[in-house]
Amino acid sequence: MVLRRRAIIILVWLTITVAGAFASANIGQHLTTSLEVPGSQSALADAILSSHFGENTQGTFSVVYRYKTSTPTQIQGYKDAISQAAHIIPGSDVTVEKAIGGVLFASVTTPLNLLQAASYTDGLRSAISEQGLIGAQVTGPPAINHDVSPVLATDLHRGQLVAIAMALLLLILMLGTSAAVIIPLIFAVAAISLALSLIFLLSQRMLMVLYIPNIVELIGLGLAIDYSLLIIHRFRRELRDHPAIEVSDAIDRTMATAGRTVIISGFIVSIALATLLLVPVPFVRSLGVAGIIVPLSSMLAAITLAPALLSLLGRRCVATIGFKGVISKADVMNGWWAKAARFVVSKPKAVFFASLATLTIIIVPIFWLSITPSSLTAIPTNLESSKAVAMVTDRLGSGVITPHEIVIDLGADNRATTPSADAARLKLAKQLTKNAEVFIVATENKPPFIDADGRYIRIFVVGRHVLGEQESDQLVDVLRTINLTQSGFSSDAKLYLGGAPAQGVDLIRAIINSLPWIIVLALLLTYILLVRALRSVILPLKAIALDLISIAVAFAALVGVFHFGFASTFLQTYRLDQLEAWVLIFLFAILFGLSMDYELFLVSRMREAREAGATNEAAIVEGLAHTGGVVSAAAIIFLSAVSGFVTGHFAGLQELGIGLGIGVLIDATIIRGLLLPSAMVLLGRWNWWLPASWARLLKTKASPLD
């Protein structure tokens, strides 16, 4: 069908590419971020703040002003200047103002969401300067969003150039000097364009985080090149092995083998990433949606655009001039991979246990793994918002930039201003200051600490540690278990805790609570799909076990680089005690799918050899000889694509790049090159076992034991 409608299909993909260029240029204005967990206590507190105080947690600015020796009158003048400057933002209030150690800190709350508030960043900075506070710095979520968005775009463009240049060089190395090296890049541009177009449309209706374009374009580049490389390699092999074959017949044979493998692989990657939709957090779900779209877009391009391009260019697209490429050897059974496979087959126990021991040593750092909802301080140091954060954390403590917000519901209007409620409020504030983790408590008996109806009381509690740190999390638990009656509030008063630290705790707990379901569903669906694809009940179990080892290696590598600093100077990465939670859960999902890709590429070819009559050992050698090179090439190219993350300025993306790169590299070498074949030799005939009852259920052919 594709070959008959080749021109129409190419025209459709050209249109999609144009749409993708438009989406890429305009998607930034629709991207945001949020740690909110719908239905959580922090979300309920934020809802009260929004509806009764007219404020949005994500729309809160922080102003930092460093002054020399000043009188109390002068300091009050500084505060008044900030309040006056804040008037440029509709509905804003200055809630917390504290002058300590020559630094004035003020919190400017607004009713605006993150993107709306971010648009006022430059205006607020100018207004503060006009009030005479030269050198004052503005930070907080809106200012950080405003400052980092152009840096993310710059990182993406630089990452694209690095990734494309490295991918092109590697494609020439693998495929030789031929037109074939251009096809994967065309393929990648088309697949990424489709993904960005769909995400642009979805961003109009749902939250899409700031990192999405970086993730889609760089991971999409690697994945699309992987898929197209497998198809081109098989197409060239068909033409070489059958010199008289028609191009259309060679494409048919290619799509029936490599094309089928790509489709199954695309579904497995999508299934793995679809499990992120189980996490009740919009932030994580947006990553899951993007993750589903990327492999499906690549898969759609693989079954339509790839055969259309191969048909259009024919034999000349794979013809080489001079250098033929390292994976183009005609006699693969005497190549390096065949020799390595024969060595593994001859010493399976030694290779298996040596590989397993090596991987165990690599995995050891995982025991120091610690997570955080966000690495708030790990942003480029040259930004004003970053400088303000550094000043505040150095002088006042890191907790100042992420205050806790206690909201007390008294149950009826006009109760907040009664003498009894006022006394209870002050008593509670004094009790809070006795906690060693509490730095500042801000409260008054007037707006913006009491809502217009007099039903709600708000108290700001500034801790000494930033969100995600153990001390901050413990303070969240302490604040949530406050007994209001001990301070003199009535028994029907209710306490809600909002603010970034509470959001962070709720986010981590939501992810941890969802993780078992994610793992079980990913394993179960993948197992069923692999049983159908490989016609074996044993091989999928082995594949899943190897996948989990790959993921553990990636997590351990992150701890080694970011926590212990191994090679961090060379890689120019941050040093962090904790890793961002979203990175780990996204990394789990995508590595699970990618590792299964390489498993399928290898084992599918082994299955072909087995069905052609080869013994178990011979099938393993033949599969590695024919596919080992292309799997290694695909892994190296994917690694080069995600290296664009590492060159950026943001901890989360650096973590993602390092995790993917090392995970894929170890998976394609030690795990798939040594552990996989040695395990299959040891399993022997059990590799290919599929009982008749399972075969009937899955509507496939049984594979009884010999």
C-alpha positions as CSV (number, residue, x, y, z in Angstrom):
1,M,0.0,0.0,0.0
2,V,2.8,2.4,0.9
3,L,4.7,1.7,-2.3
4,R,1.6,2.3,-4.4
5,R,0.9,5.6,-2.7
6,R,4.5,6.7,-2.3
7,A,4.1,10.3,-3.5
8,I,1.1,11.0,-1.3
9,I,2.9,9.6,1.8
10,I,6.0,11.7,1.2
11,L,3.8,14.8,0.6
12,V,1.9,14.1,3.9
13,W,5.2,13.8,5.8
14,L,6.4,17.1,4.2
15,T,3.3,18.8,5.5
16,I,3.8,17.3,9.0
17,T,7.4,18.6,8.9
18,V,6.2,22.1,8.2
19,A,3.6,21.8,11.0
20,G,6.3,20.6,13.3
21,A,8.5,23.7,12.6
22,F,5.6,25.9,13.5
23,A,4.9,23.9,16.7
24,S,8.6,24.0,17.7
25,A,8.7,27.8,17.3
26,N,5.5,28.4,19.3
27,I,5.3,25.7,21.9
28,G,7.4,27.5,24.5
29,Q,4.6,29.9,25.4
30,H,2.4,27.0,26.5
31,L,4.9,25.2,28.6
32,T,4.9,25.5,32.4
33,T,5.7,23.4,35.5
34,S,4.0,22.5,38.7
35,L,4.6,20.1,41.6
36,E,0.9,20.0,42.5
37,V,-0.7,16.7,43.3
38,P,-4.5,17.0,42.7
39,G,-6.5,15.9,45.7
40,S,-3.6,16.2,48.1
41,Q,-3.6,18.4,51.3
42,S,-1.2,20.8,49.7
43,A,-3.5,21.1,46.7
44,L,-6.5,21.8,49.0
45,A,-4.5,24.5,50.7
46,D,-3.5,26.1,47.4
47,A,-7.2,26.0,46.3
48,I,-8.1,28.0,49.5
49,L,-5.3,30.4,48.8
50,S,-6.5,30.9,45.3
51,S,-10.3,31.2,46.0
52,H,-10.2,33.2,49.3
53,F,-6.9,35.0,49.2
54,G,-6.7,35.5,45.4
55,E,-3.2,34.1,45.3
56,N,-1.3,31.3,43.4
57,T,1.6,29.5,45.0
58,Q,3.3,29.2,41.6
59,G,2.8,32.9,41.0
60,T,4.8,34.1,44.1
61,F,8.0,36.3,43.6
62,S,10.8,36.7,46.1
63,V,12.7,40.0,46.3
64,V,16.1,40.1,47.8
65,Y,17.9,43.4,48.6
66,R,21.4,43.6,50.1
67,Y,22.0,46.9,52.0
68,K,24.7,48.4,54.1
69,T,24.3,49.7,57.6
70,S,20.8,51.3,57.8
71,T,18.5,52.7,60.4
72,P,15.1,51.1,61.1
73,T,13.5,54.0,59.3
74,Q,15.6,53.4,56.2
75,I,14.8,49.7,56.3
76,Q,11.1,50.5,56.5
77,G,11.7,52.7,53.4
78,Y,13.1,49.8,51.6
79,K,10.1,47.7,52.5
80,D,7.7,50.5,51.3
81,A,9.6,50.7,48.0
82,I,9.1,47.0,47.4
83,S,5.4,47.3,48.2
84,Q,5.1,50.2,45.8
85,A,6.9,48.4,43.0
86,A,4.7,45.3,43.5
87,H,1.6,47.4,42.5
88,I,2.5,46.9,38.8
89,I,1.2,43.3,39.2
90,P,-2.6,43.2,39.5
91,G,-3.8,41.8,42.8
92,S,-0.4,41.4,44.3
93,D,0.5,41.6,48.0
94,V,3.7,41.7,50.0
95,T,3.3,39.0,52.6
96,V,6.6,38.3,54.2
97,E,9.2,41.0,54.8
98,K,12.3,40.3,56.9
99,A,15.6,42.2,57.3
100,I,18.4,40.1,58.7
101,G,22.1,40.5,58.5
102,G,22.1,43.2,55.9
103,V,19.7,41.4,53.6
104,L,16.0,42.3,53.1
105,F,13.8,39.5,51.9
106,A,10.2,40.0,50.7
107,S,7.6,37.7,49.3
108,V,5.3,39.1,46.6
109,T,2.2,36.9,46.1
110,T,0.0,37.2,43.1
111,P,-3.3,35.6,41.9
112,L,-1.6,34.7,38.6
113,N,-0.5,31.3,37.3
114,L,3.2,30.6,36.6
115,L,3.2,31.7,33.0
116,Q,1.1,34.9,33.6
117,A,3.3,35.9,36.6
118,A,6.5,35.2,34.7
119,S,5.5,37.8,32.1
120,Y,5.7,40.5,34.8
121,T,9.3,39.6,35.8
122,D,11.0,42.3,33.8
123,G,8.4,44.9,34.8
124,L,8.8,44.1,38.6
125,R,12.6,44.4,38.3
126,S,12.3,47.7,36.5
127,A,9.8,49.0,39.1
128,I,12.0,48.1,42.0
129,S,15.0,49.9,40.3
130,E,12.8,53.0,39.8
131,Q,12.0,52.9,43.5
132,G,15.7,53.4,44.2
133,L,16.6,49.8,45.2
134,I,19.5,49.5,42.8
135,G,20.9,46.0,43.0
136,A,17.7,44.3,44.3
137,Q,17.2,40.9,42.8
138,V,14.0,39.1,41.9
139,T,13.6,35.3,42.1
140,G,10.9,32.8,42.9
141,P,9.1,30.4,40.5
142,P,7.9,33.0,38.0
143,A,11.3,34.7,37.8
144,I,13.1,31.4,37.5
145,N,10.7,30.3,34.7
146,H,11.3,33.7,32.9
147,D,15.0,33.3,33.2
148,V,15.5,29.7,32.4
149,S,13.2,29.4,29.4
150,P,15.7,31.1,26.9
151,V,18.5,29.1,28.5
152,L,16.6,25.8,27.9
153,A,16.0,26.9,24.3
154,T,19.7,27.6,23.8
155,D,20.6,24.3,25.4
156,L,18.3,22.6,23.1
157,H,19.7,24.2,20.0
158,R,23.3,23.5,21.1
159,G,22.3,19.9,22.0
160,Q,20.7,19.5,18.6
161,L,23.8,20.6,16.8
162,V,26.0,18.3,18.9
163,A,23.7,15.4,18.5
164,I,23.2,15.8,14.7
165,A,26.9,16.3,14.1
166,M,27.8,13.2,16.1
167,A,25.0,11.2,14.6
168,L,26.0,12.1,11.1
169,L,29.6,11.1,11.7
170,L,28.6,7.8,13.3
171,L,26.2,7.0,10.5
172,I,29.0,7.5,8.0
173,L,31.2,5.3,10.1
174,M,28.5,2.6,10.3
175,L,27.0,2.8,6.8
176,G,29.9,4.2,4.8
177,T,29.9,7.1,2.3
178,S,26.5,6.7,0.8
179,A,23.1,8.4,0.5
180,A,21.8,6.0,3.1
181,V,23.3,8.2,5.9
182,I,20.8,11.0,5.1
183,I,17.7,8.8,5.3
184,P,17.9,8.4,9.2
185,L,18.2,12.2,9.6
186,I,15.2,12.8,7.3
187,F,13.3,10.1,9.1
188,A,14.2,11.7,12.5
189,V,13.1,15.2,11.4
190,A,9.7,13.8,10.2
191,A,9.1,11.8,13.4
192,I,10.0,14.6,15.7
193,S,7.9,17.0,13.7
194,L,4.8,14.8,14.2
195,A,5.6,14.4,17.9
196,L,6.0,18.2,18.4
197,S,2.8,18.9,16.5
198,L,0.8,16.6,18.6
199,I,2.3,17.9,21.9
200,F,1.7,21.5,20.7
201,L,-2.0,20.7,20.3
202,L,-2.2,18.8,23.7
203,S,-0.5,21.8,25.5
204,Q,-3.6,23.8,24.8
205,R,-5.6,21.5,27.0
206,M,-3.2,20.0,29.6
207,L,0.0,20.9,31.5
208,M,3.2,20.3,29.6
209,V,6.4,20.9,31.4
210,L,9.3,23.1,30.3
211,Y,11.6,20.2,29.5
212,I,9.2,18.5,26.9
213,P,10.8,20.0,23.7
214,N,14.3,19.0,24.9
215,I,13.1,15.4,25.7
216,V,11.1,15.0,22.5
217,E,13.8,16.3,20.1
218,L,16.9,14.6,21.6
219,I,15.3,11.3,22.6
220,G,13.2,11.3,19.4
221,L,16.4,11.9,17.3
222,G,18.1,8.9,18.9
223,L,15.0,6.6,18.7
224,A,14.2,7.5,15.1
225,I,17.7,7.0,13.9
226,D,17.8,3.6,15.7
227,Y,14.7,2.4,14.0
228,S,15.7,3.7,10.5
229,L,19.2,2.3,10.9
230,L,17.8,-1.2,11.6
231,I,15.5,-1.0,8.5
232,I,18.3,0.4,6.2
233,H,20.8,-2.3,7.4
234,R,18.3,-5.1,6.7
235,F,17.3,-3.6,3.3
236,R,21.0,-3.4,2.3
237,R,21.5,-7.0,3.5
238,E,18.6,-8.2,1.4
239,L,20.0,-6.6,-1.7
240,R,23.4,-8.0,-1.1
241,D,22.3,-11.5,-0.3
242,H,19.9,-11.6,-3.2
243,P,21.5,-9.7,-6.1
244,A,18.7,-10.3,-8.6
245,I,15.9,-9.3,-6.2
246,E,13.5,-6.4,-7.1
247,V,13.7,-3.4,-4.9
248,S,10.0,-3.7,-4.0
249,D,10.5,-7.3,-3.0
250,A,13.6,-6.4,-0.9
251,I,11.4,-3.7,0.9
252,D,8.7,-6.4,1.5
253,R,11.2,-8.7,3.0
254,T,12.8,-5.9,5.1
255,M,9.4,-4.7,6.5
256,A,8.4,-8.3,7.2
257,T,11.4,-8.7,9.5
258,A,13.1,-5.5,10.6
259,G,9.8,-3.5,10.1
260,R,7.9,-6.0,12.3
261,T,10.6,-5.7,15.0
262,V,10.4,-1.9,14.9
263,I,6.6,-2.0,15.3
264,I,6.8,-4.3,18.3
265,S,9.7,-2.3,19.8
266,G,7.7,1.0,19.3
267,F,4.7,-0.5,21.2
268,I,6.9,-1.8,24.0
269,V,8.5,1.6,24.5
270,S,5.1,3.2,24.4
271,I,3.7,0.7,26.9
272,A,6.5,1.3,29.3
273,L,6.0,5.1,29.1
274,A,2.2,4.8,29.2
275,T,2.6,3.5,32.8
276,L,3.6,7.0,33.8
277,L,-0.1,8.0,33.4
278,L,-0.8,6.0,36.5
279,V,1.0,8.7,38.6
280,P,-1.6,11.2,39.8
281,V,0.7,14.1,39.1
282,P,0.2,16.4,36.0
283,F,3.9,17.0,35.8
284,V,4.7,13.3,35.5
285,R,1.7,12.5,33.3
286,S,2.9,15.2,30.8
287,L,6.2,13.3,30.5
288,G,4.3,10.1,30.0
289,V,2.2,11.6,27.2
290,A,5.2,12.9,25.5
291,G,7.0,9.6,26.0
292,I,4.1,7.7,24.3
293,I,4.0,10.1,21.4
294,V,7.7,9.9,20.5
295,P,8.1,6.1,19.9
296,L,4.7,5.9,18.2
297,S,5.7,8.8,15.8
298,S,8.9,7.0,15.0
299,M,7.1,3.8,14.5
300,L,4.6,5.4,12.2
301,A,7.4,6.9,10.2
302,A,9.1,3.5,10.1
303,I,6.1,1.8,8.4
304,T,5.3,4.6,6.0
305,L,8.1,7.0,5.3
306,A,11.0,4.6,5.5
307,P,9.7,2.2,2.8
308,A,8.6,5.2,0.6
309,L,12.1,6.7,0.7
310,L,13.7,3.3,0.1
311,S,11.4,2.8,-2.9
312,L,12.1,6.3,-4.2
313,L,15.9,6.0,-4.0
314,G,16.2,2.3,-4.7
315,R,19.6,0.6,-4.8
316,R,21.6,3.8,-5.2
317,C,20.7,4.9,-1.7
318,V,22.7,2.1,-0.2
319,A,25.5,2.0,-2.8
320,T,28.8,3.2,-1.2
321,I,31.6,5.2,-2.7
322,G,34.9,4.1,-1.2
323,F,34.4,3.5,2.5
324,K,31.7,0.8,3.0
325,G,31.1,1.2,6.7
326,V,31.9,-1.0,9.7
327,I,28.6,-2.9,9.7
328,S,28.5,-3.6,6.0
329,K,30.8,-6.7,5.9
330,A,29.5,-9.2,3.4
331,D,30.8,-12.2,5.4
332,V,29.4,-11.4,8.8
333,M,29.9,-15.0,10.1
334,N,33.6,-14.3,10.2
335,G,33.3,-10.8,11.6
336,W,34.1,-9.6,15.1
337,W,30.7,-10.2,16.5
338,A,30.6,-13.8,15.2
339,K,34.0,-14.4,16.9
340,A,32.8,-12.9,20.1
341,A,29.6,-15.0,20.0
342,R,31.6,-18.2,19.5
343,F,33.8,-17.3,22.5
344,V,30.7,-16.8,24.6
345,V,29.2,-20.1,23.4
346,S,32.4,-21.9,24.2
347,K,32.6,-20.6,27.8
348,P,29.0,-19.7,28.8
349,K,29.4,-20.2,32.6
350,A,32.6,-18.1,32.9
351,V,31.2,-15.3,30.7
352,F,27.8,-15.3,32.6
353,F,29.3,-15.1,36.1
354,A,32.1,-12.7,35.2
355,S,29.5,-10.3,33.5
356,L,27.1,-10.6,36.5
357,A,30.0,-9.9,38.9
358,T,31.1,-6.8,37.0
359,L,27.5,-5.5,36.9
360,T,27.1,-6.1,40.6
361,I,30.1,-4.0,41.3
362,I,28.8,-1.2,39.0
363,I,25.4,-1.2,40.8
364,V,26.8,-0.8,44.4
365,P,26.4,3.1,44.5
366,I,22.6,2.7,44.1
367,F,22.5,2.1,47.9
368,W,23.2,5.8,48.4
369,L,20.3,6.9,46.2
370,S,18.2,9.8,47.6
371,I,15.5,11.7,45.8
372,T,14.1,15.3,45.7
373,P,11.1,16.8,44.0
374,S,13.2,19.5,42.4
375,S,16.9,20.7,42.4
376,L,15.8,24.3,42.9
377,T,19.4,25.5,43.5
378,A,20.9,23.7,40.5
379,I,20.2,26.3,37.9
380,P,22.7,28.5,35.9
381,T,24.6,30.7,38.2
382,N,24.6,33.7,35.9
383,L,20.9,34.3,36.0
384,E,19.5,37.0,38.3
385,S,17.0,34.6,39.9
386,S,19.9,32.2,40.6
387,K,22.1,34.9,42.1
388,A,19.2,35.9,44.4
389,V,18.7,32.3,45.5
390,A,22.4,32.0,46.2
391,M,22.4,35.3,48.3
392,V,19.4,34.2,50.3
393,T,20.6,30.7,51.0
394,D,24.0,32.0,52.0
395,R,22.7,34.7,54.3
396,L,19.3,33.5,55.5
397,G,19.2,29.8,54.7
398,S,17.8,27.8,51.8
399,G,14.3,27.5,53.3
400,V,13.5,31.2,52.7
401,I,12.9,30.6,49.0
402,T,10.4,27.8,49.7
403,P,8.2,28.8,52.7
404,H,5.5,26.7,54.2
405,E,2.0,28.1,54.3
406,I,-0.4,27.1,57.1
407,V,-4.0,27.8,56.3
408,I,-6.5,27.4,59.2
409,D,-10.2,27.1,58.4
410,L,-12.3,28.4,61.3
411,G,-15.5,27.0,59.8
412,A,-17.5,30.3,59.5
413,D,-17.0,33.9,58.4
414,N,-15.8,36.6,60.8
415,R,-14.2,34.3,63.3
416,A,-10.6,35.1,62.3
417,T,-10.7,38.6,63.8
418,T,-12.2,37.6,67.2
419,P,-10.0,38.1,70.3
420,S,-10.0,34.3,71.0
421,A,-8.8,33.5,67.4
422,D,-6.2,36.3,67.6
423,A,-4.8,34.9,70.8
424,A,-4.8,31.4,69.5
425,R,-3.0,32.6,66.3
426,L,-0.2,34.3,68.3
427,K,0.2,31.3,70.7
428,L,0.6,29.0,67.7
429,A,3.2,31.3,66.1
430,K,5.2,31.3,69.4
431,Q,5.0,27.5,69.6
432,L,6.3,27.3,66.0
433,T,9.3,29.5,66.7
434,K,10.5,26.9,69.3
435,N,11.1,24.4,66.6
436,A,14.8,24.4,65.7
437,E,14.0,23.9,62.0
438,V,11.8,27.1,61.9
439,F,13.7,30.2,60.9
440,I,10.9,32.8,60.5
441,V,7.1,32.8,61.4
442,A,5.1,35.6,59.7
443,T,1.6,36.3,60.8
444,E,-0.8,39.3,61.4
445,N,-4.5,39.9,62.1
446,K,-5.1,41.7,58.8
447,P,-5.0,41.0,55.1
448,P,-3.2,39.2,53.4
449,F,-2.9,37.0,56.5
450,I,-6.7,36.9,56.9
451,D,-9.1,36.5,54.0
452,A,-11.8,39.1,53.2
453,D,-14.6,37.1,54.8
454,G,-12.6,36.5,58.0
455,R,-12.9,32.7,57.8
456,Y,-9.3,31.7,57.1
457,I,-6.0,32.5,58.8
458,R,-2.7,32.2,57.0
459,I,0.7,31.8,58.7
460,F,4.0,31.7,56.8
461,V,6.6,29.4,58.2
462,V,10.1,29.7,56.8
463,G,12.3,26.7,57.5
464,R,16.1,26.4,57.4
465,H,16.3,23.9,54.6
466,V,15.0,23.8,51.0
467,L,12.2,21.5,49.8
468,G,13.2,17.9,49.3
469,E,15.8,17.9,52.1
470,Q,15.1,15.5,55.0
471,E,14.8,18.3,57.6
472,S,12.3,20.2,55.4
473,D,10.2,17.0,54.9
474,Q,10.2,16.4,58.6
475,L,9.0,19.9,59.2
476,V,6.1,19.3,56.8
477,D,5.0,16.2,58.9
478,V,5.3,18.2,62.1
479,L,3.2,21.1,60.7
480,R,0.6,18.7,59.4
481,T,0.1,17.1,62.8
482,I,-0.3,20.3,64.8
483,N,-3.1,20.1,67.4
484,L,-4.9,23.4,67.0
485,T,-6.9,23.0,70.2
486,Q,-3.7,23.2,72.2
487,S,-3.2,26.7,70.9
488,G,-6.8,27.7,71.8
489,F,-8.6,27.2,68.5
490,S,-12.0,25.6,68.5
491,S,-12.4,21.9,67.9
492,D,-14.0,22.4,64.5
493,A,-11.0,24.4,63.1
494,K,-9.1,22.6,60.4
495,L,-5.4,23.0,59.3
496,Y,-4.2,22.7,55.7
497,L,-0.5,23.0,54.7
498,G,0.5,24.5,51.4
499,G,3.7,25.8,49.8
500,A,6.4,24.2,47.8
501,P,7.8,21.9,50.6
502,A,4.4,20.3,51.2
503,Q,3.9,20.0,47.4
504,G,7.2,18.3,47.2
505,V,6.4,15.8,49.9
506,D,3.0,15.0,48.3
507,L,4.7,14.6,44.9
508,I,7.3,12.1,46.2
509,R,4.7,10.1,48.0
510,A,2.4,10.0,45.0
511,I,5.3,8.7,42.9
512,I,6.4,6.1,45.5
513,N,2.8,4.9,45.9
514,S,2.4,4.6,42.1
515,L,5.7,3.0,41.5
516,P,4.7,-0.6,42.3
517,W,1.7,-0.4,39.9
518,I,4.0,1.1,37.2
519,I,6.5,-1.7,37.6
520,V,3.9,-4.5,37.7
521,L,1.9,-3.2,34.7
522,A,5.0,-2.5,32.6
523,L,6.4,-6.0,33.3
524,L,3.0,-7.8,32.7
525,L,2.2,-6.0,29.4
526,T,5.7,-6.3,28.1
527,Y,5.8,-10.0,29.0
528,I,2.6,-10.7,27.1
529,L,3.8,-8.8,24.1
530,L,7.2,-10.5,24.1
531,V,5.6,-14.0,24.5
532,R,3.6,-13.3,21.4
533,A,6.6,-11.8,19.5
534,L,9.3,-14.3,20.5
535,R,7.0,-17.4,20.9
536,S,8.6,-18.3,24.2
537,V,7.6,-18.2,27.8
538,I,11.2,-18.1,29.1
539,L,12.9,-15.5,26.8
540,P,10.6,-12.7,28.0
541,L,11.4,-13.5,31.6
542,K,15.1,-13.3,30.9
543,A,14.6,-10.1,28.9
544,I,12.8,-8.4,31.8
545,A,15.5,-9.5,34.2
546,L,18.2,-8.0,32.0
547,D,16.2,-4.8,31.6
548,L,16.0,-4.4,35.4
549,I,19.8,-4.8,35.6
550,S,20.2,-2.1,32.9
551,I,18.0,0.3,34.9
552,A,19.8,-0.4,38.2
553,V,23.1,0.3,36.4
554,A,21.8,3.7,35.2
555,F,20.5,4.7,38.6
556,A,23.9,3.7,40.2
557,A,25.7,5.7,37.5
558,L,23.7,8.8,38.5
559,V,24.6,8.4,42.1
560,G,28.3,7.9,41.2
561,V,28.4,11.0,39.0
562,F,26.2,13.5,40.8
563,H,26.5,12.4,44.5
564,F,30.1,11.1,44.6
565,G,31.4,13.3,41.8
566,F,32.9,10.5,39.6
567,A,33.9,12.2,36.3
568,S,31.7,15.2,37.2
569,T,34.5,17.7,36.5
570,F,35.1,16.2,33.0
571,L,31.4,16.1,32.3
572,Q,30.8,19.5,33.8
573,T,27.8,18.3,35.8
574,Y,26.4,19.5,39.2
575,R,27.3,17.9,42.5
576,L,24.0,17.0,44.3
577,D,23.1,14.9,47.3
578,Q,19.7,14.1,45.8
579,L,18.4,13.2,42.3
580,E,15.2,14.6,40.9
581,A,12.3,12.1,41.3
582,W,10.8,12.8,37.8
583,V,14.1,11.8,36.2
584,L,14.2,8.4,37.9
585,I,10.7,7.4,37.1
586,F,11.0,8.7,33.5
587,L,14.4,7.0,33.2
588,F,12.9,3.7,34.4
589,A,10.1,3.8,31.8
590,I,12.2,4.8,28.8
591,L,15.2,2.5,29.6
592,F,12.9,-0.4,30.1
593,G,11.5,0.2,26.6
594,L,14.8,0.9,25.0
595,S,16.6,-2.1,26.5
596,M,13.8,-4.3,25.2
597,D,14.4,-2.8,21.8
598,Y,17.9,-4.1,21.7
599,E,16.7,-7.5,23.1
600,L,14.2,-7.7,20.3
601,F,16.7,-6.7,17.6
602,L,19.0,-9.5,18.7
603,V,16.6,-12.3,19.7
604,S,14.3,-11.8,16.7
605,R,17.2,-12.6,14.4
606,M,18.1,-15.6,16.6
607,R,14.5,-16.8,16.3
608,E,14.7,-16.5,12.5
609,A,17.9,-18.7,12.5
610,R,16.2,-21.1,14.9
611,E,13.2,-21.5,12.6
612,A,15.5,-22.1,9.7
613,G,16.8,-25.2,11.4
614,A,19.8,-23.9,13.4
615,T,20.7,-25.3,16.8
616,N,20.4,-23.2,19.9
617,E,24.1,-22.3,19.9
618,A,24.2,-21.7,16.1
619,A,21.2,-19.5,16.3
620,I,22.8,-17.4,19.0
621,V,26.0,-17.0,17.0
622,E,24.1,-16.1,13.8
623,G,21.8,-13.6,15.6
624,L,24.8,-11.8,17.1
625,A,26.8,-11.9,13.9
626,H,24.0,-10.3,11.9
627,T,22.6,-7.9,14.5
628,G,25.3,-7.3,17.1
629,G,26.9,-4.6,15.0
630,V,23.8,-2.7,14.2
631,V,22.6,-2.9,17.8
632,S,25.9,-1.4,19.0
633,A,25.7,1.2,16.3
634,A,22.2,2.1,17.3
635,A,23.2,2.4,21.0
636,I,26.2,4.6,20.2
637,I,24.1,6.9,18.0
638,F,21.4,7.1,20.7
639,L,24.1,7.9,23.2
640,S,25.4,10.7,21.0
641,A,21.8,12.1,20.7
642,V,21.2,12.2,24.4
643,S,24.6,13.7,25.0
644,G,22.9,17.0,24.2
645,F,21.3,16.8,27.6
646,V,24.6,16.6,29.4
647,T,25.9,19.8,27.8
648,G,23.0,21.8,29.2
649,H,22.7,23.9,32.3
650,F,19.9,22.0,34.2
651,A,20.4,19.3,36.7
652,G,17.4,17.2,35.8
653,L,18.3,17.1,32.1
654,Q,21.9,16.4,32.9
655,E,20.7,13.5,35.1
656,L,18.5,12.2,32.3
657,G,21.3,12.4,29.7
658,I,23.9,10.6,32.0
659,G,21.4,7.9,33.0
660,L,20.2,7.2,29.4
661,G,23.8,7.3,28.0
662,I,25.4,5.0,30.5
663,G,22.3,2.7,30.7
664,V,22.2,2.2,27.0
665,L,26.0,1.8,26.6
666,I,26.2,-0.9,29.3
667,D,23.0,-2.6,28.0
668,A,24.3,-2.8,24.4
669,T,27.7,-4.1,25.5
670,I,28.0,-6.1,28.7
671,I,24.4,-7.1,29.0
672,R,23.3,-7.8,25.4
673,G,26.8,-8.7,24.1
674,L,27.8,-11.0,27.0
675,L,25.2,-11.7,29.6
676,L,22.3,-12.3,27.1
677,P,24.0,-14.9,24.9
678,S,25.7,-16.7,27.8
679,A,22.3,-17.0,29.6
680,M,20.7,-18.3,26.4
681,V,23.4,-20.9,26.0
682,L,22.8,-22.1,29.6
683,L,19.1,-22.2,29.1
684,G,19.5,-24.3,26.0
685,R,16.3,-25.7,24.6
686,W,14.2,-23.9,27.2
687,N,14.8,-20.7,25.4
688,W,12.2,-21.5,22.7
689,W,9.5,-23.2,24.8
690,L,5.9,-22.1,24.2
691,P,3.2,-24.6,25.3
692,A,0.4,-25.3,23.0
693,S,-2.2,-23.9,25.5
694,W,-0.3,-20.5,25.5
695,A,0.0,-20.6,21.7
696,R,-3.8,-21.1,21.3
697,L,-4.5,-18.2,23.7
698,L,-2.1,-15.9,21.9
699,K,-3.2,-17.2,18.5
700,T,0.4,-18.1,17.4
701,K,2.4,-21.2,16.7
702,A,3.5,-23.4,19.6
703,S,7.2,-24.0,20.2
704,P,7.4,-27.4,22.1
705,L,10.6,-28.6,23.7
706,D,12.8,-30.6,21.3
